[in-house]
Amino acid sequence: MVLRRISIHFFLSLFIALSSQSHAAQEESKIIKAHAISMHGTPKYPEDFERFEYTSPNAIKGGELRLDGTGTFDSLNGFISKGTVAGYTGLLYDTLTTGSSDEPFTNYGLVAKTIEYPEDRSWVTYHLNPNARFHDGKPITAEDVAFTFNLLTEEGNPFYKFYYADVSDIQIIDDLTIKFVFRENYSKETVLILGDIPILPKHYWKDRDFNKTSLEIPLGSGPYTVAKIDPGRSITYKRVENYWAEDHPTHKGLYNFDQIRIDYYRDDTVALEAFKAGEYDYRYETSSKVWATAYTGQALESREMIKEEISHQNPTGMQAYIFNLRKPLFQDIELRKAVGLVFDFEWSNTNLFYGTYTRTKSFFSNSDLASSGLPSPEELKLLDPFREQLPDSVFSEVYEPAVSDGKGQNRKNLRKAKQILDSAGYNIIDGELYSPSEEPVKFEILMFQTGFERIHNPFIQALKRLGINVSLRVVDVSQYVNRLRELDFDMITHTMSQSLSPGNEQRDYWGSEAAKASGSRNLMGIANPVIDHLIEVLIQAKTREELLTATHALDRVLLHMHYVIPQWSSRSHRIAYWNKFNRPETAPIYDVRYSTGLMTWWAKPETLEKP
């Protein structure tokens, strides 16, 4: 009997062990180790790819690219909520992975040579490239990566805390291996967005005050370093000699200029005149009026200067008048609806914009992420539990911004706005509108771009017809940035950009926690539990179809809550440049960072000749 019991125990133990080994083998088979990772589908470029298709093998290194900035700068630290950072400081740093600009959302290893993760994407391990170096020659290690993550999430801009909130644990395996483990209900996107972290050198920052604005040239690892600074006026970057990733397939044909110089101008009017005088080389035009009227002359006719529009497939996001809901006045949705009816886009487009713009109708416009029509059955499953907390219009009306006849009077919409205000208990006394609590309805539009005055003033005059007194406050760029960080404004014009793969950043845009944080992107101050729930559903989407449904539902609720007054968008880039450059035949259709693939351009050989 004893022998039999021992035998049974032995075989049972053996069976369990073999089963465990089999299960472990199954688990191991689900681990992916690759050179790249896509949010959905598979990467376009194989492991042995040589270069991105939108770069050119004919690109040469050399020359200078001169660009412009508006206002001034007083810091080279763009990771904190202080100071005004100089333009293009991202050129100083390399990241674990880098995106391609001809795919919606795929990241390829850079500092990370390979990316290891399970099919459920519940963790990710980065195996670092042993060749990766900081500019002082020291290797980039797993300890630098962990240090950077902790520094950014604990002391950096609040954005990082929200963006990387799904990380629950960091494990340094060895000098070149680091693992990030995610919490429950993590976003499937987290495994990709961690790769966007710009790696900071621990040996440089450990004895410095990270939260201090400074013009001290920081130590980086990217394709450029700072060569010269004229504080507040200009900054010059120089291409790093013996840059460790110069021949990396993700960098071939990129970063071709020996120098990139950014000169700062008081305002855009001065900057335009400087461009036309040849003081800098490339200009991205945002004003339809300037685009239609200011680019003329012999230089254009002779093709010394090139002017062109380039179509793109990037989401245009939402440019809008933003209500600061932290102001008691704007807590009333009826007032927000009424004010929204007053903005006359049709007249503005005809008389101010030369008919070049399209009215924005979604926070995710120019993409399949934008909501349309009435909620689909799949959306209703998400929205139905919250019917009592949402406006009826979410379920019964197709969202459309107010449309006028374009003649400038906008009488129909003004009458509708007055009816809304009357029904909500607002009263006009001596020509001024008062709220139901007998507070005068008045607010300020804060701005720094003087070119917007011609747009704001007709809006302000129309609001006066309803008894609403609005003032216009123009400040310089530094004041404007600081007031936004401190959430000190009533109304602004702002653009909320989006990608083709929304995820964790939505918490920072619309989440209740972000509404409390100075420096967050939730400038409106939205604190809505329904929106918080939809954000989490979006973040946890397992398929593209689930992501689309959740994004449509979120977009729909944001629109029907009237947190903003949508303005306009353009689905092309308007650029002008002096004819000193060559560029690849294929353009990067999703280049969000540099808009037109500017970093794939190179100087024409004849411009490299020095006198």
N, C-alpha and C positions, 0 to 999 in steps of 0.2 A: 504493500500500500504506500509505503514511504517513497519507494522508487517511482511508483506511478505518479504520485503527487509531484515529485521533483521533475519528472518528464513533462507532465502537463504544464507546470510552471515554466520550465525551460522553453518549451515550444510556444507557450503564450507570450513569453518575453521576446522570443525570437520574432514572432509574428508582429508584435507591436513595434519592435525595432525596425523590421523590414518595412512595415507600413509607414513608420515615421520617415525612414529614408526615402521611400517612394513619394511621400507627401512633400518632403523637402526638395526632392528632385523636381516635382511639379512646380513648387514655388520658385525654385531656381530658374526653371525654364521660362518663367514669366518676367524675369529681369531683363531689361533692355540696356545695352551699352552701345552708344552711338556717337557719331560726330556732330549730330544735329537733332533737333526736336521740333515738331510742328504742333500747333494747337489742335488742328484737325487734319487728318490725312497724313501724308508722308512728305518729307523734305524734297524739294525739287532737285537739289544738287547732291550727287553721290559722294561717298567718302573721299574719293580720289579726285574731286573736281579741282580745276586749276584756277578759276576765277569766276566771278559773277558775270552773267551775260551782258549786263548794262555797263560794264567797264570795257576799256579798249586796250589791246596789246600794243597799240601805237602810242600810248600816252608816254610822255617824257617828263622827267623831273626838272624843276627849275622855275625861275621867274617869281613874280609877286602878284598876289590877288589883293586888291584894295576894296574894302567894304565900308559901310557906314553904320553908325549907331545914333540914337536920338537921346539927347539929354546928357547924362554923365554916368560915371561909375565910381565906386569907392571901395570895391572889394573884389578879390579873386576867389572867394569861397562861396560857391553857389549852392552849398548843401544846407545852409542855415537860413532862418527867417530874419536876417538882419542885413542891412546894407543894400546897395545896388550893385549887382555883380556885373563884371565886364562880359561882353558878348563872346561866345564861342569857347568858353572855358572847358567845355566838354572835350575839346581836342587834346587836352592834357592827360586824359585818363583812358585806360583800357578797361573792358568789362569781361566778365567770365565768358559770356557769349555775345554774339552780335547778330542783328537781324539782317535779312536780305530785303532789298527794296523792290523785288518783283514777286513777292509772295505775301499773302495777307498777314501771316504771323508764324514765321519760322526762324528759329535761332540756331546759329552755327557756333561751334566751339571756337574760342579765341584764347583767352588766358586759360580756360578749361579746354584741355585737349580732347577729352571725351566726357560724355554725360551719361550717368548710370541711374536708372530709375525703374520701378516696377510698373506693370501695366495699369495699376490703379492710381499711379502717380502720387502715392502717399508720402514719398520721400524722394530726395535726389542726392546723388553723390557726384561731386565734380572732381575729376582727375586732372590736376593742373599740368600745363605745358612746362616742362623743365627749362625751356628756353626763355620763358617770360621773365622780363626784367623791368625794374624801375629805371628811371633815367640815371641814377647814380650807380647802376650796374648790379645792385643787389637783387636776388631772385624774389619773385612774387610767391609767397607761401600760403598754405592753408591758414596759418595764424593771421596773416594780413587780411584774408577774406573774412574770418570770424571777427577780427577787430573792427573792420569796416562796417559789417552788419550791425554790430552792437553800437558803434559810434553814431551811425546814421539814425537808427531807431530810437536811441536814447537821448541824443543831443541835437540831431538834425531837424530839418523842417518836418512839421507834423505829418506831412504827406507820407514819409517813409514808414512811420508807425502804422498807418492804416494800410499802406500798400503791401507790407510784409507781415501783416497781423496773423497769417496762418502758420507761421513758423513757431513750433513749440520747443525745438531742441536743435542744438548745433554740436556736431561731434567732429573733432579734428582726428582723423585716422592716422595720418602721418604728415610729413612736411608738405606733400603735394596732393593730399586727399582730404576732402572735407564733405561731411554729410549734413543735410538739413532734413529734419523730420517735421511733418506737418500735423497740426491739431485735427480733431474731429471736425467734420463738415467743412473741410478745406476746399479751396478752389482748385480746379484742374489746371488753372492758368498759373498757379504759384510755381510749378516746376519750371516754367519758362521765364517768368518775370524776375526770379531770383538771379538769372543770368545777366540782367540789366545792371546789376550793381557795379558802379565804378570802383575799382579796387584802390584803396588808399594805403600808403605805407605806414605800418605801425611804428617803425623806427623814426619816422619823421614826426608823426602827430602825437606820440605818447607824452611828450613833454611840452606840447603847445596847447594853447587855449583854443579849442575848436570853435567855440561860440563867439569868437571875436572877429569882427570884420578886419581884414588886413589886405594890404597890397604886396605883402611878401610873396615872392614867387613860390608856389607850392611844388612839391616833388610829385611827379606823376609817372606814368608808364606809356602814355599814348603817343601818337605820331608827331605831336608838336609840343614844344615848351615855350615859355614866354621869353622873348628876346629883349623887349624894351617896353617901358611904360612911361607915358606922360600922364600923370594922374588926372583922371576925369576927362581927358581929351583924346587920348589914343592908346592903343595897345597893339603890339606887334608880336606875332607868334613866328617861330622858326621851326622848320622841319628838323626832327631829331636825326642826327647822323648815327648810323649803325643801329637804327630802330629795330628792335628784336622781331617785330611782326611785319616788316616791310615786304617780305616775300610770302607772307601768309596768304592762302587763297582768298580769304575774305577781304584782304587789303590790296591785292594786286590791282593796279590801275587807279587807286584812290590816293588822296592826299598828295597831289603832285606838285603843289607850289612850295618853293623854298621858304617863302614868307607869306603870311596872311596878316594884313594890317587893317585895323578897324579905327576909323576916325569918327569922333562924336561931334554932332551938330546940335545947336540949340533947339531947333524944331525941324519938322519935315520940309517946310518951305525953303529954309536955308540949305538943307541937305540936297534937295532937288537941284537947286542952282549950282551947288558944288559938283554934282554929278554931271550936269550939262557942260560945266567948265572943264571936265576931265580930271577932277580931283580924286575920284574913285571910279571903279571899273564896272560894278554890277549893282543893279537896283531892282528890288522887288516892290512893285507898285501896288498900293492898297486903295488908292483913291481913283474912283471912276472918272471924276472930273479932270484930275491931273492927267490920267491916262488918255483921255479924249482930246485934251486941249494943249498940254504943255510939251509934249514930245514932238517938236517940229524943228525944221532948219536944215542947213546944208549937211550936217553930220549924218542925219538920217538918210537924206537923199543920196549921199555918196557911199552909204553903207559903212561909214566909220563907226557909226552907232547902230546897233541892232535893236529893234523893238518887236516882241512877239508874245503871243499867248499860247500856253501849253496846257492842253486838257489833262486832267488827272482823274484818278479813281479813288481818291482819299475821301473819307467822310468829311463833310464840311463842318460838322458840329453845329453848335447853336451860338450865333452872335445875336445879342439881345439887350434890351434895357432890363436890368436886374433890380428887383425890389429887395431891399434889405429887411427881411422879416423880423429882425431883432427890434426894429422900430415898431411900436404899438400901432401906429397908423396903418401899416401894411399887413397887419394880421387879418384884416378883413378881406376875404376873397372877392366880395362884391365891389369893393373899391378897386381892387387890382383889375378885375374884369372891365370896369368902366374906364379906367385909365388906358387899358390896352386898346379899347375901341377908338381912342382919339388919335393914335399914331396913323398917319396917312401914307402908307408905303407907296401906293400907286402914284400919288402926286410926286412924292420924293423921287421915285424911280424915273419918272418922265422928265422932271425938271432939274433934278440934282445929279442923277446917276447915268443919264444918257441911255436909259433903258437897258443897262447892262446886267442888272441883278435879278435874282429869283427870290421870292419871299420864302423864308425858311419856315417849315411846318413840322419840324422834328428836331429833337436833340441829337439825332443820328442821321441827319439828312445826307443824301447822295450815297445811300447804302441800303442793303436789304435789311438792315437793323431798324430802319424807320417804321413806325406804326402807320397804318392807313386803314381807312374804312372803319367799320365797327369791330369790336373784339371778336376774334376767332373762337371756336369752341375750346381750343387749348388755352387761350388767354383767359376765358371765362372761368376755367377751373382754378386759375390763380386769383382772379379778382372777385369772384362771387362771395367768398367768405368775408369780404370786407365791404359789401354793398352799403352798409349803414355808415361807414366811415369815409366814403368817397362821394363826390358829386354825382348826381344821376346822369349827367352828361357823359361820364366815362362809358356808360353802358348803352346810351341811347342816341348820342350825337357823334358825327364825324367831326374831328377837330379841324377847324379852319380859322386862321387869323382873320380879323376884320378886313373886308374889301371895300374900297371906296370907288367912286366914279372917276377919280383922278383929276377932278377939276379944281381941287383946292379948298372947297367949302366943307366937304365931309359931313353934310347935314344929317344924313340918315344915321350914321354911326354916333354922332353927337347926341341926337335925340334918344337913341337906344341907351347911350351911357347915362343920360339924365334920368331916364325911366328906372334904370338899375339903382341909381343913387337915391331917387325918391322912394322907391320901394324899400330900400335898406335903412331909411330914416335919416338921410342926410338933408340938410337945409341950407338955403342961401340966405345970408343976412348981410345987407349992405354990399351986395356983389361978391361976397366971399362965402365959400362952401364950408360948412361946419359938420362934423361927424355927429352921430347919434349921442355921443357923450359930450357934445358941445365944444369939441376941440377944433381949431381951424385946420383945414386940410391944406398943408403947404409942405414942400420938401425941396431938396437941393439935388441937382445933377452934378456929380463930380466928374471932371475930365482933365486930360493933359494934352490931347491932340486938338490944336486950334482949328484944324480943318473940319471938325465935327460941329462947330458952332452953327454952320449953315443948315445942319440937319436938326440939331436940338431946338433952335429958335422957333421954327414953325410949329413944332410939337408943343413947346411951352406956350406959344400964343393961343393954340387951340385949347389947351387945358384951361387957360384963363376964361374962356367962354363958358366953362362949367363952374367958374368961381374958384378954381384950384390955382394957388399961387406957387410957381416953381421958379427957383433961381438957378443960375448957372455959375459954378465955381471952377475956374481954371487954375491949376497948380502945375508945378514942374514935375518931371518924372519921378524924382526922388520922393517928393511929398506924396505923390499919388501912390507909389508903391507902399510907402509906410502907412498911409491911411487904409489901404486895402488889407495890409497885414493886421492892423489893429481893428479891422471891420468898422471903421469910422466913416460911414457914408450912408446916404439915403438911397440914391439910385446911381448906377453907373452903366455904361455900355461895356460889355465884356463878351469874350468868345470862349465857350467851353468846348475844347477840342475833343475828338473821339477817335478811337482806332477801329479797325474792322473786327477786333476781338476784345470787347469790353470785359472787364473783370474786376480785380480787387480795387482798382482806382475809383470805382463807383462809390465805394464807402466814403472816400475823401471828397467826392463831388456832392453827394446828396445825403450822406448818413448823419444821424442825429448826434453821434459822438463828435464828428468833424465840425458840426455847427458850433460847438463850444470852444474850438481850438483856434487861437490866433495863428494866422498864417496858413490855414487850411484852404482847400479849394471850394469848400461849401460856402461861398461868399453870400449866398442868399439866406443862409441860416435855416435851411430846411430841417425840421425835426418832426418827422412823420413816421409813426410805427409801421404803416402799410408800406411806405417806400423802403424802410429798413428791411422789411421782410422780402420784398421783391429783389432788393440788391443781393441778399443772401441766396435766393433762388437762382438768380443770374450767375452768381459766382460759382455755385455748385453744379451748374449745368454739365451733363456728361456728354451730350452730343451737340452738334451745330444746331439741330432742330430745336432742342430744349433751350439753347442760348437765344435763338431768335424769338421764341415765344416769350421768354422772360424779359428780354430787352424791349419787345413790343409793348408788353404790359407796363413796364417801368416808364417807357417813353410816354405812353398814353396817360398815365396818372400825372406825371410831371406837367404835361401840356394842359390837362383839364384843371389842374390846381392853379393855373395862371400865376406861377412864380416869376415869369418873365414876359416881356413883350417881344416876340420874335422880330428880328430885323431882316437881314438879307444874306445871301451867299452867292459865291461865284464858283463855277466848276472848272475853272482854268486858272493857271498861274500867269500873271502879267509881269513880264520881266523886260528890262532894257539893259544893254551892256555894250561896252566898247569892244570893237572887233579885234580883240587881242588873243582870242582863245579858240582852241579846238575842243570838240567833245565827242563822246561815243555816238554811234549811229542809233543805238537802242537806248531809250530813256527809262529810268526806273519809275514805274508807274505808281509805286507806293512810297516814294521818298518823303516821309513826313518830316524828318529832321532838317534836311536842307532843301526841301521843296522841289527843286528841279535837277537834282543830281549834281549840284555844283561841285562837290568834292570828287567827281569823276572827270571834271574838265582839266585841261592843261594849257599852258602858255604856248602860243605859236612860236616856232623856232626863231623867227626873225626878231621877236620881241625880247629874246634872251641876250641879244648882242648888246654889249655895254659900250658906251662912248669912250 
